[in-house]
Each structure stands twice: as C-alpha cells, then as structure tokens.
Amino acid sequence: MKKRILALATASVMAATLFAGCGSNEAPADSSTTSEGSATSEGSATDEGSATADGSFIDAGSISIAANTFGAGAYPLDEIQSWTQYAADLYGVNLDVTNNEFTADKVVSQVEAQLASQPQGAVYMLQIPTTTEPCMDAFENAGVYYAWNSTWPDDEAV
C-alpha cells in the first residue's frame, strides 16, 4: 500500500511539474523606452544572452562553438553529433562542425583551421589518444574553452 501511495505522489508531482512548465509563449511588449524617450530598466537584458563578469550581456547568437565528428555514417557518432547540434540550437549558439572522415591526420589540422575563426568554445570528439595532446595545446594556446564529448577524464580529481 505504501508503494502505491508513493507512486501516486510521485506521479502527481511529476504531472504538476509538467503543467507548471507549460504556459503562453507570448512575449511582453518591448518597453525599453518611456514616452519621454529615456531608457527604463525593463527590456534591457535579453533572454537569449549570457552575463559576463562585468554584468554586461552577450547575444547568444554571437557565440560560436567549434565541434567535430570523427566520421559521418556511424550511428553512435551521428547520435553524439545530433545531440550536440540540438544543445547548440537550444541555446541559440552557432556550431561549426567539421567531419574528420575517420582520419586521425585531419583532426589536428581541422582544429587549427577552426581556431582561425576564433570560436569561444569547442566540443570535440577525440577517438585517438595521439590527437588529444595536440588539440589540447591548440585550444589552450588560443585561449578557447574546450570539452571532450566522447572521452571520460581519467584523473580522479576531475
């Protein structure tokens, strides 16, 4: 009996959470200026931006992330890339993806080519250990934040 009550309570909470997230998509009218023409505090921050250290906002559409796929056509790799693209679309950032065509030689050269466009971050799929060090060095030298989307850290402190 306790399990049924617990299951009912859990289902109720989940349903309430689901309905709480549903609402109107109508955006309020932009009230960034008053009738006198002076700026107000409303409408000064955008919903699609990120705060910087000094409190200013960055337009999410101006953020660029470099990414790669080790090769197209392999279902697991395609799924990883699909979810990476989904996350980028969800947050409104630009995702620049290269296809390494299952060739280790292309990984480092394509990283260097993507860094020429000065992305703010990188999400890279590294299947070959020999490419990890050169890519890490390239990202760190360019001052680009990076993450591996297919490799778990082996350092216990991470």
N, C-alpha and C positions, 0 to 999 in steps of 0.2 A: 504494500500500500504506500509506503514511504517513497518507493521508487516512482510510482505513478504521480504522486504529488510533486516530487522534484522534477519529473519530466514535464508536467503541465506548467509548473512555474517557469522552467527554463524556456519552454516554447512560448509562453506569454511574454516573457522579457524580450526574446528574440523578435517576436512579432511587433511589439511596441517599438523596439529599436528600428525595425524596418520602416514602420509607418512614420516615425519621427524624422527620418531622413527624406521622406517624400514631401515635396512642397512645390510651391509655384516657382517657375523659372523666370518670372518677370523681374527685370532689374528695375530698381527705382530710378526715377528721372535724375539726370546728372545735375547736381546743384552746386557746381564748383564756383559759381559766381553769384553774387546777390544782385538785386536790381540796381544798386549803386555801382556795380562793376568790380567790387573788391572780392577777393577770394575768401571762401569760407573753409572751415576745416573738413566739411563733408565732401567726399568725392576727390580728396587729394591723394589718397592711397588707392592703388589699383588692386583688384582681387587677384590678378594674374601677375604678380610680381613677388620679388623676394627682397627682404630687408637686408641692407648692407650694414657693416659695422657702424657707420656714421648715421644710420637711421634713414638714409635715402632708399628709394626703391629701384629695382632693376626690372625692366619689362621682360617677362619670361620668354617672349618671342625673340629676344636678342641673345639668349643663352644658346650656345652651340656645344654639343657633346659629340666627340669622335667615338666611333664604335667600329667593330669589325665582326665578320662572320668567317670562321675558318674555311667554310665552303658551303655552297648552296646545294640543296637537294637531299641532304641527310636530315631526316625528320627531327632528331633531338636538337641539332644545331639550328634548324629552321624555327623550332619552337622557342629556343632561347632568344633568337633574334626577334621573333614576333612579340614576345613579352617585353623585350627591351624597347621596341618601337611603340608598343602600347603605353608603356610608362612615360615615354617622351611625349607622346601625343596627349596623354592625360594631363601633364603639367605644362604643355604648350611650348616645349623647348625644341630646337632644331637638332635632329640626329643625322650626322654624316656617317654613313655606313660604307665600309669597303669589304670586298669579298677577296679573301686570301687564296681562293681556289685550291685549297688543300695543299698549299705550298709554303713551307717554312721560310723560304727566302723572301717571300712577299710581305711577311708580317712586319718586319722592321722597316723596310723601305716604305710601306704604306703608312706606318706610324709617322715617319718623318714627313711624308707628303701631307698628311692630315694636320700635323702640328704647324705647318706653314700657314694654315688658315686661322691660327690662334684660337682654338676652342677653349672653353672654360673648364671642360672636364673630359674624361674618357672612360668608357666602359669597354674593356677588351676581353676577348675570348682567347686565351693562350693555351693551346694544347701541347705545345712543345717546350720543354724546360729550357732549351738553349735560346729561345727568343725572349724569355722573361726578363733577364738582366738587361739586355739592350733596350727593351721597351721601357722598363722602369727608369733607366738612366735618361732616356729621351724625354719621358714625361716630367721627371724631376728637374732636369736642366731647363725645360721650357716653362716650369712653374705651373704645370697643369695637374689638377687633382685627378686621380685615376682609381679605378676599381676593376677587379677581375670578376667576370660573371661566370666563370667555369672552374675556378681553382680555389680550393679552400686554403686558408692560411695554415701553415703547419707550426707556427710559433704559438706556444701556449699562452703568451702574454696578450695576444691579439684578441 
